[in-house]
């Protein structure tokens, strides 16, 4: 499933994450894994008007992060990935 923003632009575009405060996360911002661009395509998008709830979406994204990024222990990376799964009304 396609996402609203091209991944190669997102990874470098910290303006997208400007409303988020990651200053309490030690060492933030952390880099993305080298295979990040391929991995994000497998994550379920959420538009806010989908047939599933935001809670279901959060569970799906958490499962995908566990499978695709099992060694990522950095909360800022996980939160940015979650942001990238939002589109439409959910992103606004």
N, C-alpha and C positions, 0 to 999 in steps of 0.2 A: 504494500500500500504506500502510496506517495505521501510525503509530508509537505506542509506548506512552504517550508524554506529548504533550499538545497543544503545538504549536510556540510559540504566543504566550506560554505560561507558561514554557517552557524558556528562551527567549531572555532572559528576565528572571530566571530562577531560578539564581543562581550557586551555591546550595547543592548542586545536582545535580553541579556540577563541583568541589566542595570537595576531594575526594580527589586532584585533579590539581594539580600544581605548575607554574604558568606563569611564575613569577617571573624565570626566566632569559631570557624572551622580551622584548626591548626594547619598551616601550610597551604591554605587555599589561595589562589585557584590551582587545582590539580589538573594535570593533562589527561586527555582522553587516550584510551588504548589505540594502537595503530590500526586495528580492524573496526574502529568505531563506525565508520561510514557504512560498512556492510551490515553491521549488527543492528543499527537503528531502523533499517528497513523492515526488520522482523517484529518490531514493536507495534502494538495496536494503537491506532490513533483514536483520539476522543474529541468529539465536536460539541458535546453538551446536549445534543439532541439525538444521540445514538439510542439504540434499543437497550443498552445496558447502563447501569448507574455509575456514578463517579467512584463509588466504593469497589465495584467490579473492575473498573478500569485500573484503579490503584493496585488491586490484587494481581491483575494481568501484567502490569508493568513491573511490579516487584518480582514476579516469577520470571519474566524475561531478563531482568537485570541479574537475577541469580544464575540463570542458565548461560547468558551471553557474556556476562562480566563477573564471573565468580570471584575473581581476585580483587575487584574494585571495592576497597573498603572506605573510599572517600565519599562522604555524604554530599559534598558539593557536586561531584560528578553525577551521583544518582539523582539529585534534584534537577540538574540541568537536563539530564536524559528525560525525566518526567515532563519537564517543560516542553521539550521537543516533541512529545507525543500529543500535545494539545493543538487543536486547530479550530477554526471557525469561532463560534461563540465561546467555547471553553478557553480559547487563547486570549480573547479580549478580556 
